[in-house]
Amino acid sequence: MGKSLLWSIPSEKEQDLKLLIGSRITDLIKMSDETFTEYIAYLEEIGNENYKDKLSFFKFSFGGLLIQFDSGIQCYFSSAEDLNSIIIAFEADNNDFSAGTEELTHACEVENNPFQNLLNKAIIQINILSRVDLNSKQLSTPSEVGMEFIMADDSKLVLSHNLTENNFVFGVLTEDDIYTSKTAILKSIR
């Protein structure tokens, strides 16, 4: 994550997010702060024998996700432990998205990637999610732990901060992935 980025929690960028309604996703780019080899070495170090494929690397490697839209807008998403939240940076804020990136992976480069099915579909709604089981420390943070981009065909792109059971902090998911049901919609943007 580059230090020059101007980060916000999603609700602070509601007006910018409204501009995405009706837009189509043209590219999903995982901007990993680690290489695939480093990712595999980390999994072996912690004794995790799962998630050693390129699709899991796209979903869970350390680093954010750049989304490009047909409107020309680019948004970079990641998460922040101190905010217990997804965070977002927009290209319009003159951000350098590639700072610190070790490996770029486009959704179309990964075999059997369900994210390819989300390309060129119109976004009709964006939901900002929180958890219903926040502890007292988390209640003092923004805790915008997820975002759902809902497409015209009801498919979803889900950005997750600690919503999966596999202990990866930031995750890029589809509606077919299992993420906690202990969420509530904080805000729905249409």
C-alpha positions in Angstrom: 0.0 0.0 0.0 1.6 3.3 -1.1 2.0 6.0 1.5 0.9 8.7 -1.0 -2.6 7.3 -1.3 -5.5 9.4 0.0 -7.6 6.7 1.8 -11.2 7.1 2.9 -13.8 4.7 4.3 -16.5 4.0 1.8 -19.2 6.1 3.5 -17.0 9.2 3.2 -16.9 8.6 -0.6 -20.7 8.1 -1.0 -21.0 10.8 -3.7 -18.1 9.2 -5.7 -19.5 5.8 -5.3 -22.9 7.0 -6.7 -21.0 7.8 -9.9 -20.3 4.1 -10.3 -24.0 3.1 -10.5 -24.7 2.2 -14.1 -20.9 1.8 -14.8 -19.4 -1.4 -16.1 -16.3 -3.0 -14.6 -13.7 -3.3 -17.4 -10.9 -4.7 -15.3 -10.1 -6.1 -11.9 -6.4 -6.0 -11.0 -5.0 -7.5 -7.8 -2.1 -5.3 -6.8 -0.2 -7.6 -4.5 2.5 -6.4 -2.1 4.0 -9.9 -2.3 4.8 -12.2 -5.2 3.0 -15.5 -5.8 6.2 -17.3 -4.5 6.3 -15.2 -1.3 2.5 -15.9 -0.8 3.1 -19.7 -1.1 6.1 -19.5 1.3 3.9 -17.7 3.8 1.2 -20.3 3.6 3.8 -23.1 4.1 5.3 -21.2 7.1 1.9 -21.0 8.9 1.0 -24.5 8.0 -1.9 -23.7 5.7 -2.0 -26.3 2.9 -5.1 -24.6 1.3 -5.3 -21.5 -0.9 -2.0 -22.3 -2.9 -3.5 -21.6 -6.3 -3.5 -18.5 -8.5 -7.2 -17.8 -7.8 -6.6 -17.8 -4.1 -3.6 -15.5 -4.6 -6.0 -13.2 -6.5 -8.5 -13.3 -3.7 -6.3 -13.2 -0.6 -2.8 -12.1 -1.2 -1.6 -9.1 0.8 -2.5 -6.0 -1.2 -5.5 -4.2 -2.7 -7.7 -4.4 -5.7 -7.8 -1.9 -8.5 -11.1 -1.7 -10.3 -11.4 0.1 -13.6 -14.7 1.2 -15.0 -16.0 2.0 -18.5 -16.6 5.6 -17.3 -12.8 6.0 -16.9 -13.0 6.0 -13.1 -10.4 3.9 -11.3 -10.8 2.9 -7.6 -8.3 1.1 -5.4 -9.7 -0.9 -2.4 -7.9 -2.4 0.5 -8.5 -2.7 4.3 -7.2 -1.1 7.4 -7.0 -3.0 10.7 -6.9 0.3 12.8 -10.2 1.3 11.2 -11.7 -2.2 11.1 -12.8 -1.3 7.6 -12.5 -1.4 3.9 -10.7 1.6 2.6 -10.9 3.3 -0.8 -8.8 5.6 -2.9 -10.0 7.2 -6.2 -7.8 8.1 -9.1 -9.2 11.6 -9.1 -7.3 12.2 -5.8 -4.1 11.9 -7.8 -3.1 8.6 -6.2 -0.2 6.4 -7.3 -1.8 3.0 -7.1 1.3 1.0 -8.1 3.5 2.2 -5.3 4.8 -0.8 -3.3 3.2 -3.4 -5.7 5.2 -6.6 -6.3 2.9 -8.4 -8.6 -0.1 -7.3 -10.7 -2.7 -10.0 -11.6 -5.6 -9.2 -13.9 -8.8 -11.2 -13.4 -8.6 -12.3 -17.1 -5.1 -13.9 -16.5 -6.3 -16.4 -13.9 -7.7 -19.7 -15.2 -11.2 -20.6 -14.0 -11.6 -17.2 -12.4 -15.2 -16.4 -11.5 -14.4 -12.7 -11.5 -14.1 -12.8 -15.3 -17.9 -13.2 -15.3 -18.3 -9.8 -13.6 -16.5 -7.9 -16.3 -18.6 -5.6 -18.5 -21.7 -6.0 -16.3 -23.5 -2.9 -15.1 -23.5 -2.1 -11.4 -27.0 -1.4 -10.1 -26.3 -1.1 -6.3 -23.4 -0.9 -3.9 -23.9 -2.0 -0.3 -21.6 -0.9 2.5 -21.6 -3.7 5.2 -20.9 -3.8 8.9 -20.9 -6.7 11.4 -23.7 -7.2 13.9 -21.4 -8.7 16.4 -18.9 -5.8 17.0 -17.0 -5.7 20.3 -16.6 -2.5 22.3 -13.2 -1.7 20.6 -14.7 -2.3 17.2 -17.6 0.0 18.0 -15.2 2.9 18.3 -14.0 2.4 14.7 -15.8 2.9 11.4 -16.1 -0.9 11.0 -17.3 -0.7 7.3 -16.1 -4.3 6.9 -17.4 -5.1 3.5 -18.7 -3.8 0.2 -21.1 -5.6 -2.2 -21.2 -4.5 -5.8 -24.4 -5.9 -7.2 -24.6 -6.3 -11.0 -27.7 -6.1 -13.2 -27.9 -9.9 -13.3 -27.7 -10.1 -9.5 -24.1 -11.4 -9.4 -21.9 -9.8 -6.8 -18.4 -8.7 -6.2 -17.7 -8.6 -2.5 -14.8 -6.8 -0.9 -14.1 -8.2 2.6 -12.3 -7.0 5.7 -12.1 -10.0 8.1 -15.3 -11.5 6.9 -14.0 -14.9 5.8 -13.3 -17.9 8.0 -9.8 -18.4 6.6 -8.1 -15.6 8.5 -7.1 -13.5 5.5 -7.7 -9.9 6.3 -8.6 -8.4 2.9 -10.5 -10.7 0.5 -12.0 -10.3 -3.0 -15.0 -12.6 -3.2 -18.0 -13.5 -5.3 -21.5 -14.4 -4.0 -20.4 -18.0 -4.2 -17.7 -17.6 -1.6 -18.6 -18.2 2.1 -18.3 -15.1 4.2 -19.9 -14.5 7.5 -23.6 -14.1 7.8 -23.1 -11.7 10.7 -23.3 -8.6 8.5 -25.8 -5.9 8.1 -26.2 -3.2 5.4 -25.0 0.1 6.7 -25.8 2.0 3.6 -27.2 1.1 0.2 -26.2 3.2 -2.8 -28.4 3.1 -5.9 
